[in-house]
Amino acid sequence: MSESPVSESEEKALVALAVDGDTQAFTRLFDRYYDRIYRHIYYRVGRVEDAEDLAQQVFLQAWRALGRYRQTDSPFVAWLFTIAHNNVVSFYRRLRPAASLEASGLDWPAAADTEGMMEAGLDHERVRQAIRHLRLEYQQVLVLRFLEDLPYRDIAGALGKSEVHIRVMQHRALQELRRVLDEGQH
């Protein structure tokens, strides 16, 4: 499944059809966003089985709640990320006392040579491990902003906060990440 190119107006039309109960429209939305939601959840929980279950729950909950969905300036995927975030928080409340990022499952840019690839992999692993030490909300903002490449407006919509608050959280998260990385070098 991959994101097929759909314009903003086409997406709004698909969402409107899905809200009216059109299963084919919802299936197209599912096909468009499943990989992003799965990848986001997988980065947060680190196990394929858990990520698959949670991603399926996201779309099942979205389907059940579509009648209450209201289109806003934020894209539909921001609403899905909100559901995903809530599911991940519930997952950790049920199963683990401390949130962690066990594995990324993301394709990171590869270096030109083997040595460079190994260094890039080690750097990626250091950053991933450092992110695990951040507060859950900081992890969320960094993942949505830098791995999912969502604009501040969409992150704010997904997390129910203002854009200014998201920018402040990102700044603090990056400061904290820098501190954790610096401590790890000694």
For each residue, the residues with C-beta under 8 A, 3 or more apart:
1: 30 31 32 34 35
2: 31 35
3: 6 32 33 35 36
4: 28 31 32
5:
6: 3 10 11 14 28 32
7: 10 11
8: 11 12 75
9: 12 13
10: 6 7 13 14
11: 6 7 8 14 15 29 75 76
12: 8 9 15 16 71
13: 9 10 16 17
14: 6 10 11 17 18 25 28 29
15: 11 12 18 19 25 29 69 71 76
16: 12 13 19 20 71
17: 13 14 20 22 24 25
18: 14 15 21 22 25 26 29 66
19: 15 16 66 67 69
20: 16 17
21: 18 66
22: 17 18 25 26
23: 26 27
24: 17 27 28
25: 14 15 17 18 22 28 29
26: 18 22 23 29 30 63 66
27: 23 24 30 31
28: 4 6 14 24 25 31 32
29: 11 14 15 18 25 26 32 33 76
30: 1 26 27 33 34 59
31: 1 2 4 27 28 34
32: 1 3 4 6 28 29
33: 3 29 30 36 37 76 77 80
34: 1 30 31 37 38 55 59
35: 1 2 3 38 39
36: 3 33 39 40 77 148
37: 33 34 40 41 55 58 59 77 80 81 84
38: 34 35 41 42 51 52 55
39: 35 36 42 43 105 106 147 148
40: 36 37 43 44 81 84 143 144 147 148
41: 37 38 44 45 50 51 54 55 58 84 87 88
42: 38 39 45 46 47 48 51 103 104 105
43: 39 40 46 101 103 104 105 106 143 147
44: 40 41 88 99 101 139 140 143
45: 41 42 50 51 54 88 91 102
46: 42 43 50 51 100 101 102 103
47: 42 50 51 102 103
48: 42 51 52 105
49: 52 53
50: 41 45 46 47 53 54 91
51: 38 41 42 45 46 47 48 54 55 105
52: 38 48 49 55 56
53: 49 50 56 57
54: 41 45 50 51 57 58 84 87 88 91
55: 34 37 38 41 51 52 58 59 84
56: 52 53 59 60
57: 53 54 60 61 87
58: 37 41 54 55 61 62 80 83 84 87
59: 30 34 37 55 56 62 63 80
60: 56 57 63 64
61: 57 58 64 65 83 87
62: 58 59 65 66 69 79 80 83
63: 26 59 60 66
64: 60 61
65: 61 62 68 69 83
66: 18 19 21 26 62 63 69
67: 19
68: 65
69: 15 19 62 65 66 79
70:
71: 12 15 16 76
72: 157
73: 153 157
74: 78 79 153 154 156 157 158
75: 8 11 78 154
76: 11 15 29 33 71 79 80
77: 33 36 37 80 81 150 154
78: 74 75 81 82 150 154 155 157 158
79: 62 69 74 76 82 83 157 158
80: 33 37 58 59 62 76 77 83 84
81: 37 40 77 78 84 85 144 148 150 154 158
82: 78 79 85 86 157 158 159 160
83: 58 61 62 65 79 80 86 87
84: 37 40 41 54 55 58 80 81 87 88
85: 81 82 88 89 140 158 159
86: 82 83 89 90
87: 41 54 57 58 61 83 84 90 91
88: 41 44 45 54 84 85 91 92
89: 85 86 92 93 136
90: 86 87 93 94
91: 45 50 54 87 88 94 95 96
92: 88 89 95 96 97 98 99 136
93: 89 90
94: 90 91
95: 91 92
96: 91 92 99 100
97: 92
98: 92
99: 44 92 96 136 139
100: 46 96 132
101: 43 44 46 104 128 131 132 139
102: 45 46 47
103: 42 43 46 47
104: 42 43 101 108 124 128
105: 39 42 43 48 51
106: 39 43 147
107:
108: 104 120 121 124
109: 120
110: 117 120
111: 115 116 117 119 120
112: 116
113: 116 117
114: 117 118
115: 111 118 119
116: 111 112 113 119 120
117: 110 111 113 114 120 121
118: 114 115 121 122
119: 111 115 116 122 123
120: 108 109 110 111 116 117 123 124
121: 108 117 118 124 125
122: 118 119 125 126
123: 119 120 126 127
124: 104 108 120 121 127 128
125: 121 122 128 129
126: 122 123 129 130 181 184
127: 123 124 130 131 177 181
128: 101 104 124 125 131 132
129: 125 126 132 133 184
130: 126 127 133 134 177 180 181 184
131: 101 127 128 134 139 142 143 177
132: 100 101 128 129 139
133: 129 130 180
134: 130 131 138 139 142 173 176 177 180
135: 138 139 173 176
136: 89 92 99 139 140
137: 140 141 159 169
138: 134 135 141 142 169 172 173 176 177
139: 44 99 101 131 132 134 135 136 142 143 173
140: 44 85 136 137 143 144 159
141: 137 138 144 145 155 159 166 169 170 173
142: 131 134 138 139 145 146 147 170 173 174 177
143: 40 43 44 131 139 140 146 147 148
144: 40 81 140 141 147 148 150 154 155 158 159
145: 141 142 148 149 150 152 155 166 170
146: 142 143 149
147: 39 40 43 106 142 143 144
148: 36 39 40 81 143 144 145
149: 145 146
150: 77 78 81 144 145 154 155 158
151: 154 155
152: 145 155 156 163 166 167
153: 73 74 156 157 163
154: 74 75 77 78 81 144 150 151 157 158
155: 78 141 144 145 150 151 152 158 159 166
156: 74 152 153 159 160 161 162 163 165 166
157: 72 73 74 78 79 82 153 154 160
158: 74 78 79 81 82 85 144 150 154 155
159: 82 85 137 140 141 144 155 156 166
160: 82 156 157
161: 156 165 166 169
162: 156 165 166
163: 152 153 156 166 167
164: 167 168
165: 156 161 162 168 169
166: 141 145 152 155 156 159 161 162 163 169 170
167: 152 163 164 170 171
168: 164 165 171 172
169: 137 138 141 161 165 166 172 173
170: 141 142 145 166 167 173 174
171: 167 168 174 175
172: 138 168 169 175 176
173: 134 135 138 139 141 142 169 170 176 177
174: 142 170 171 177 178
175: 171 172 178 179
176: 134 135 138 172 173 179 180
177: 127 130 131 134 138 142 173 174 180 181
178: 174 175 181 182
179: 175 176 182 183
180: 130 133 134 176 177 183 184
181: 126 127 130 177 178 184 185
182: 178 179 185 186
183: 179 180 186
184: 126 129 130 180 181
185: 181 182
186: 182 183
